[in-house]
Amino acid sequence: MSKKKISLSQSNINFLISKCGSDRKNLLNELEKIELFSNKKPINTTYLSKLIYLSENFSISELVDSFLDKNSKKIMNIFNENNFYNEESLIIIKNLQKKTKRLLDLSKELKKNKNIELTVANAKPPIFWKDKNLIKQQLNKRSYKNISQLLFSLNDLEKIVKKNINMSINIISNFMIHESISKNQ
């Protein structure tokens, strides 16, 4: 916790670890979320409980993957079944930007070697076996040009969201649904 400069009591650390179970990825996601919203102040248990809501973390990742896969039905379902908070909008955008940049790198490699299997197999860092089919689908549904344009759109979206934080989840959901329905790749 000290590497991330988060001030948590030992009981809150234990609470956080127990909520994440043995899943290191969830723990790191939670620490990132806490770091973003803690402002380097000590965090009490009530505030910590509000910050961590693990099913939403899973849904953020699933939401981003569904968006990159242009699965508008799943995107709408995730937004309908989850209570995302405006404060989480920047986490969603950062996750979108990170995964889109990776997809752009893979798409660039695919343009060179013209072999999706080789591209996915040789990715650095390696793609987890459970994600390989999803990544292939995303690469098949989005061209290099589309992914590149998407990165610029995400940067613009981030600026809009920061200026309108009270409506940020609505802005993001509208953007994601509209972009996933659009036909141009």
N, C-alpha and C positions, 0 to 999 in steps of 0.2 A: 504494500500500500504506500510505502514511503517513496518508491520510485515514481509513483503517479502523484505524489504530494497530496494525498487525500487523508484527512484527519478523521479517523474512525476509532471508536473505543473497541476494546477487545471483545465485548459482548456483541457489538455491531458487526465486527469482522466474522465472528462465529455465526451470527444470524445470516449474513451474506453468503458465507460458504455453505451453510445448510440449505439455503434456498436454491443454490446453484447445483447442489448434489455433487457429483464427481465430474461435472462437465466443465472443463477448463475454458472452453470457448464461451459458454454463458457467463462464467465468472469474469473473463476479460471484457466481454460486452458490458456487463454491469459496472465494472470499474471505469470503463470509458464513459458511460452515461453519467456516473456519479461525478467523475472528474469534470465533465462539461458543465454540470449544473451546481457544483458545490461552491464555486468561487473561493476555494481554499479555506472555507470556514468549517469548523467542526459540524458534523452531521448527527442529528439525534435520530433515534429509532423510528419515530413517526415519519419523519421526512424520508428516511432511507426506505421505509416500506412503500411510500408513494413513488419513489424513484424506480424501484425494482418491481417489475411486473413481468415475470419471465415469459409468459405466453405471448406477450406483445413483442418481446425481443425475437422470438422465433418467427413471429408474424412479420416483423420488419424485414428480416432476411428473406422470408418466403415472398413477401410483397415485392421486394427488389428483383428477385429471381423471376417472378411472374411477369413483372413489368418488362424485363429484358427479353423474356420469351414472348412478349406481346399477347399475353393471356388475359384479355380484358375481363372475362367472366370471373376468373380467380381474383383479379385485382379488386373488382367490385365486391366480391364475397368477403375478402379480407377486410376491406374498409367497413363493410356492413356488420361484421361480426366482432370487430375490435374497437375498443375505445382508445384511439390514439389521442395524445394530448399535443397541443400546439408546441410545447417545449420539446417534443420528440421529432419535430419536423426537421431540425438540423441534423439529427442522427440519421434520419431517413435519407436526406440529401447526400450526406457524406458517404453513406453506404452505397447509394446509387452512383456517385462519382467514382468511388473506388472500384466497384465491380465493372462499371462502364469502361474505365481506363484499362482494366485487365482484359476485357473483351476486345477493346481496340487493339491492344498488343497482339492478341491471338488472331484477330482478323487480318492484321498486317502480315503476320507469319503465314496465314492461310493464303493470302494473295501471292506470296512468294512460292510456296511449295505445292499449292493446289490440291492438298491432301488433308482433309479434316481429321482423319484418324492420326496421322503423323503430327499434325499441329497440336492436337490435344495430348497425345502421348509424350511429346517433347516439351510441353509447357514448363516454364520455370517461374515460380515454384510449381511443383507438380500439382495437378488437379486431383482432388480426392476422388476415388473410384465412384462414389455415389453421385458426384456432380458431373461426371463426364458426359452422360447423355443430355443433361440439361444444357451444358455449355455447347454441345454440338447443335442442339435445337436453336439456341440463341444465335449462334454463328450462321445457321441456315436461314434464319428469319431476318437478320440484320446485315446489311452490307457495310463495308468499311466506311463508305461515305456517310451512311446513316448513323453509324456509331460515332463518328467524328462530329457530325452535326448535333447529335444528342448531347455530347459533352459540353458544347457551347450553350445549348439550351439549358442544361443543368446549372451551369454557372450563372446564367441569367435568372433562372428560377431561384437560386440561392439568394441573390440580391433582392428579388421581389419578396421572398419569404421573410428576410431580415427586416425589411421595411414594413411588413404587414404581419407581424408575428401572431396577432390575435386571430387571424384568419388563415394561418399557415397550413393547417391540415386540409382545409377546403381547397386552397390553392394547389397543394400537392396532389390531392386526389383528382381534381379536375385535369391537371396536367397529365397525370399518369393514365387516366382513362382515355382522354382525348388522344394522346400520343400512341397508346397501344392499339387504338382502333384505326388510326391512320394507315393507309395502304402503301404509301411509298416507303421503300426500303433503301 
